[in-house]
Amino acid sequence: MNDAQTSALQYLVIIAEQKKKNKFLTLLSEHGARGIETVYGHGSMSPSAIAAAFGFEAEQSKVLISCLVKSENARELINVLYTDYNFNKPNTGIAFCIPVEGLAF
């Protein structure tokens, strides 16, 4: 495979508050996501003076959503998460993509 060639697929991961799960699932469906998987989690952070000093909130109910999307859709999704859902601000969520070069089953 040519190193200059970009991957057509991206593995997208979103970690955010559980209460926003349905909004994110709708957003992913609208952008053609496939193989969507949802995992619920419980954060371990407890309220403390140090956490407050850094602006962290003790939101403990999290959802991890992962899926496969086309590269062009992944860019759009990341932009929407940053602009419409304020992922560029603390305590809103984390999203990232990993290129998928090949799949084997």
C-alpha distance (Angstrom), angle and dihedral (degrees) to the residues before:
residue distance angle dihedral
M1 . . .
N2 3.80 . .
D3 3.84 113.5 .
A4 3.82 91.2 -144.0
Q5 3.79 90.6 57.4
T6 3.80 115.3 97.8
S7 3.76 123.2 -137.7
A8 3.79 116.7 -100.8
L9 3.82 91.2 -149.7
Q10 3.77 132.4 57.0
Y11 3.79 129.3 -165.9
L12 3.81 103.6 -136.7
V13 3.81 123.6 -160.4
I14 3.81 125.9 -170.8
I15 3.81 122.9 -173.8
A16 3.79 114.3 -173.1
E17 3.80 146.5 126.9
Q18 3.80 114.5 -48.0
K19 3.80 92.1 -128.0
K20 3.84 90.0 67.2
K21 3.82 94.9 51.7
N22 3.82 96.6 105.7
K23 3.82 92.5 49.9
F24 3.80 90.7 52.9
L25 3.81 93.7 45.5
T26 3.82 89.9 52.1
L27 3.81 90.6 47.7
L28 3.81 91.7 50.5
S29 3.81 92.4 48.5
E30 3.81 90.6 50.6
H31 3.82 89.2 54.5
G32 3.80 95.6 49.7
A33 3.80 99.5 -104.1
R34 3.80 116.6 173.8
G35 3.79 132.8 -160.5
I36 3.79 93.8 22.0
E37 3.80 112.9 -169.9
T38 3.80 125.8 -173.0
V39 3.80 124.4 -160.4
Y40 3.80 124.5 -179.2
G41 3.75 120.2 -141.3
H42 3.75 141.4 -178.8
G43 3.79 116.7 -138.3
S44 3.77 119.0 -131.5
M45 3.78 97.9 -146.7
S46 3.78 115.3 115.7
P47 3.79 125.2 -163.6
S48 3.78 112.3 -90.2
A49 3.77 140.9 151.8
I50 3.82 91.1 -104.5
A51 3.81 92.7 52.0
A52 3.80 90.5 47.7
A53 3.82 90.8 49.6
F54 3.80 89.9 58.3
G55 3.80 93.1 44.1
F56 3.81 96.3 -110.3
E57 3.77 119.6 149.4
A58 3.78 122.7 -149.1
E59 3.82 95.9 -121.5
Q60 3.77 102.7 156.1
S61 3.83 105.6 175.5
K62 3.80 106.7 85.5
V63 3.77 136.8 168.3
L64 3.80 125.4 -152.9
I65 3.79 113.3 -156.4
S66 3.79 120.9 -173.6
C67 3.79 131.2 178.8
L68 3.79 146.5 145.5
V69 3.81 119.4 -100.9
K70 3.78 136.8 169.3
S71 3.81 112.5 -95.0
E72 3.81 94.8 -113.1
N73 3.82 90.5 50.9
A74 3.81 91.2 47.6
R75 3.83 90.6 57.7
E76 3.80 90.5 49.8
L77 3.80 92.3 47.9
I78 3.80 93.5 50.2
N79 3.81 89.6 49.6
V80 3.82 91.6 50.2
L81 3.81 91.4 48.6
Y82 3.79 91.0 51.0
T83 3.80 96.9 44.0
D84 3.82 105.8 31.3
Y85 3.81 99.6 29.4
N86 3.84 97.7 33.1
F87 3.80 95.7 -126.5
N88 3.80 86.8 159.5
K89 3.84 88.7 70.8
P90 3.82 126.8 74.6
N91 3.82 120.2 -90.7
T92 3.81 96.3 16.4
G93 3.80 104.2 96.9
I94 3.77 147.9 -74.5
A95 3.79 126.3 -109.9
F96 3.79 130.9 175.9
C97 3.79 141.3 160.9
I98 3.79 131.9 -140.9
P99 3.82 119.6 -162.6
V100 3.78 115.1 -118.6
E101 3.78 111.2 -146.1
G102 3.76 97.4 179.4
L103 3.75 142.2 -9.2
A104 3.77 128.5 -142.4
F105 3.77 125.6 -170.2
